Amino acid sequence: MAFQMLARLERDVLPYHPQLVIWQTGSNHVLRSMDIDGYASMVREAISRLKAAQIDVGGRARDPRSPAARACASCEQIKSVHYSI
């Protein structure tokens, strides 16, 4: 899934040269693969690509009250990824 997110960034965002991208990351990647390190790498890579294109980035993590977030055993890890970036 990470490669799909990066491909979508390349296809649907970067060609339009926006000034700002507000990106709501979800926990689907982690929920499906339980790969917090892969998720963190994808988020960091995507933000690096946006910054390299001189695009400001705003983000929002999944609402911790959502059913998916509550079901996620790695939610604290996901939050730590979001806050570390």
C-alpha atoms as an extended CHARMM CRD file, in Angstrom:
* protein
*
        85  EXT
         1         1  MET       CA              0.0000000000        0.0000000000        0.0000000000  PROA      1               0.0000000000
         2         2  ALA       CA              2.8460000000        2.4150000000        0.6700000000  PROA      2               0.0000000000
         3         3  PHE       CA              3.9710000000        2.2410000000       -2.9450000000  PROA      3               0.0000000000
         4         4  GLN       CA              0.3980000000        3.0240000000       -4.0100000000  PROA      4               0.0000000000
         5         5  MET       CA              0.3320000000        6.1180000000       -1.8210000000  PROA      5               0.0000000000
         6         6  LEU       CA              3.6280000000        7.3440000000       -3.2410000000  PROA      6               0.0000000000
         7         7  ALA       CA              2.4690000000        6.6190000000       -6.7970000000  PROA      7               0.0000000000
         8         8  ARG       CA             -0.7220000000        8.5530000000       -6.1580000000  PROA      8               0.0000000000
         9         9  LEU       CA              1.2740000000       11.4620000000       -4.7870000000  PROA      9               0.0000000000
        10        10  GLU       CA              3.3460000000       11.5070000000       -7.9810000000  PROA      10              0.0000000000
        11        11  ARG       CA              0.2530000000       11.1960000000      -10.2080000000  PROA      11              0.0000000000
        12        12  ASP       CA             -2.4140000000       13.2500000000       -8.4280000000  PROA      12              0.0000000000
        13        13  VAL       CA             -0.5680000000       15.9210000000       -6.4730000000  PROA      13              0.0000000000
        14        14  LEU       CA              2.9110000000       16.8650000000       -7.6500000000  PROA      14              0.0000000000
        15        15  PRO       CA              2.0210000000       17.6230000000      -11.3020000000  PROA      15              0.0000000000
        16        16  TYR       CA             -0.3900000000       20.3320000000      -10.1270000000  PROA      16              0.0000000000
        17        17  HSD       CA              2.2190000000       22.2450000000       -8.0850000000  PROA      17              0.0000000000
        18        18  PRO       CA             -0.0390000000       23.0990000000       -5.1480000000  PROA      18              0.0000000000
        19        19  GLN       CA              1.1480000000       25.5190000000       -2.4960000000  PROA      19              0.0000000000
        20        20  LEU       CA             -0.2950000000       23.4210000000        0.3140000000  PROA      20              0.0000000000
        21        21  VAL       CA             -1.2480000000       19.7760000000        0.7520000000  PROA      21              0.0000000000
        22        22  ILE       CA             -3.3880000000       18.7320000000        3.6830000000  PROA      22              0.0000000000
        23        23  TRP       CA             -2.9380000000       15.0250000000        4.0400000000  PROA      23              0.0000000000
        24        24  GLN       CA             -5.0220000000       12.8450000000        6.3070000000  PROA      24              0.0000000000
        25        25  THR       CA             -3.0820000000        9.6990000000        6.8450000000  PROA      25              0.0000000000
        26        26  GLY       CA             -4.9490000000        6.6680000000        7.9650000000  PROA      26              0.0000000000
        27        27  SER       CA             -4.0170000000        3.5070000000        9.6850000000  PROA      27              0.0000000000
        28        28  ASN       CA             -5.1010000000        1.1380000000        6.8970000000  PROA      28              0.0000000000
        29        29  HSD       CA             -1.5100000000        0.3430000000        5.9690000000  PROA      29              0.0000000000
        30        30  VAL       CA             -0.6550000000       -0.6380000000        9.5110000000  PROA      30              0.0000000000
        31        31  LEU       CA             -3.9800000000       -2.3600000000       10.1370000000  PROA      31              0.0000000000
        32        32  ARG       CA             -3.5040000000       -4.5540000000        7.0710000000  PROA      32              0.0000000000
        33        33  SER       CA              0.2080000000       -5.2350000000        7.3140000000  PROA      33              0.0000000000
        34        34  MET       CA              1.1510000000       -4.4220000000       10.9240000000  PROA      34              0.0000000000
        35        35  ASP       CA              4.2810000000       -2.8380000000        9.4460000000  PROA      35              0.0000000000
        36        36  ILE       CA              4.7540000000        0.3520000000       11.4410000000  PROA      36              0.0000000000
        37        37  ASP       CA              8.2820000000        0.8250000000       10.0890000000  PROA      37              0.0000000000
        38        38  GLY       CA              7.0770000000        0.6310000000        6.4680000000  PROA      38              0.0000000000
        39        39  TYR       CA              4.2930000000        3.0810000000        7.2690000000  PROA      39              0.0000000000
        40        40  ALA       CA              6.7230000000        5.5050000000        8.9050000000  PROA      40              0.0000000000
        41        41  SER       CA              9.0960000000        5.2600000000        5.9370000000  PROA      41              0.0000000000
        42        42  MET       CA              6.2760000000        5.9290000000        3.4700000000  PROA      42              0.0000000000
        43        43  VAL       CA              5.0410000000        8.9670000000        5.3930000000  PROA      43              0.0000000000
        44        44  ARG       CA              8.5530000000       10.3760000000        5.6920000000  PROA      44              0.0000000000
        45        45  GLU       CA              9.2760000000        9.7550000000        2.0000000000  PROA      45              0.0000000000
        46        46  ALA       CA              6.0290000000       11.4070000000        0.9160000000  PROA      46              0.0000000000
        47        47  ILE       CA              6.6970000000       14.4560000000        3.0680000000  PROA      47              0.0000000000
        48        48  SER       CA             10.2550000000       14.6500000000        1.7160000000  PROA      48              0.0000000000
        49        49  ARG       CA              8.9220000000       14.6310000000       -1.8460000000  PROA      49              0.0000000000
        50        50  LEU       CA              6.3860000000       17.3410000000       -1.0510000000  PROA      50              0.0000000000
        51        51  LYS       CA              8.9910000000       19.5170000000        0.6420000000  PROA      51              0.0000000000
        52        52  ALA       CA             11.4260000000       18.9870000000       -2.2520000000  PROA      52              0.0000000000
        53        53  ALA       CA              8.7020000000       20.3700000000       -4.5160000000  PROA      53              0.0000000000
        54        54  GLN       CA              8.3950000000       23.3710000000       -2.1560000000  PROA      54              0.0000000000
        55        55  ILE       CA              4.9050000000       22.3720000000       -1.0760000000  PROA      55              0.0000000000
        56        56  ASP       CA              3.7930000000       23.0950000000        2.4630000000  PROA      56              0.0000000000
        57        57  VAL       CA              2.3390000000       20.0790000000        4.2210000000  PROA      57              0.0000000000
        58        58  GLY       CA             -0.4090000000       19.9370000000        6.7970000000  PROA      58              0.0000000000
        59        59  GLY       CA             -1.4800000000       16.6550000000        8.2380000000  PROA      59              0.0000000000
        60        60  ARG       CA             -4.1020000000       15.0350000000       10.3010000000  PROA      60              0.0000000000
        61        61  ALA       CA             -4.0060000000       11.6190000000       11.8410000000  PROA      61              0.0000000000
        62        62  ARG       CA             -7.0230000000        9.3590000000       11.9710000000  PROA      62              0.0000000000
        63        63  ASP       CA             -9.4220000000       10.2540000000       14.7530000000  PROA      63              0.0000000000
        64        64  PRO       CA             -8.3370000000        8.0420000000       17.6660000000  PROA      64              0.0000000000
        65        65  ARG       CA            -12.0030000000        7.4820000000       18.5020000000  PROA      65              0.0000000000
        66        66  SER       CA            -12.7460000000        5.8690000000       15.1320000000  PROA      66              0.0000000000
        67        67  PRO       CA            -13.4740000000        2.1270000000       15.0720000000  PROA      67              0.0000000000
        68        68  ALA       CA            -10.3820000000        1.4410000000       12.9740000000  PROA      68              0.0000000000
        69        69  ALA       CA             -8.1420000000        3.3240000000       15.3590000000  PROA      69              0.0000000000
        70        70  ARG       CA             -9.6620000000        1.6630000000       18.4060000000  PROA      70              0.0000000000
        71        71  ALA       CA             -9.1280000000       -1.7580000000       16.8180000000  PROA      71              0.0000000000
        72        72  CYS       CA             -5.5160000000       -1.0020000000       16.0340000000  PROA      72              0.0000000000
        73        73  ALA       CA             -3.0270000000       -2.4720000000       18.4520000000  PROA      73              0.0000000000
        74        74  SER       CA             -0.3730000000       -0.1210000000       17.0340000000  PROA      74              0.0000000000
        75        75  CYS       CA             -2.2680000000        3.1440000000       17.4570000000  PROA      75              0.0000000000
        76        76  GLU       CA              0.2420000000        4.5900000000       19.8920000000  PROA      76              0.0000000000
        77        77  GLN       CA              3.0070000000        3.7430000000       17.4290000000  PROA      77              0.0000000000
        78        78  ILE       CA              1.0640000000        5.4120000000       14.6200000000  PROA      78              0.0000000000
        79        79  LYS       CA              0.6290000000        8.5520000000       16.6980000000  PROA      79              0.0000000000
        80        80  SER       CA              4.3300000000        8.5810000000       17.5280000000  PROA      80              0.0000000000
        81        81  VAL       CA              5.1340000000        8.4150000000       13.7990000000  PROA      81              0.0000000000
        82        82  HSD       CA              2.8520000000       11.3640000000       13.0830000000  PROA      82              0.0000000000
        83        83  TYR       CA              4.2410000000       13.4320000000       15.9220000000  PROA      83              0.0000000000
        84        84  SER       CA              7.8630000000       12.6930000000       15.0230000000  PROA      84              0.0000000000
        85        85  ILE       CA              7.5570000000       14.1050000000       11.5320000000  PROA      85              0.0000000000
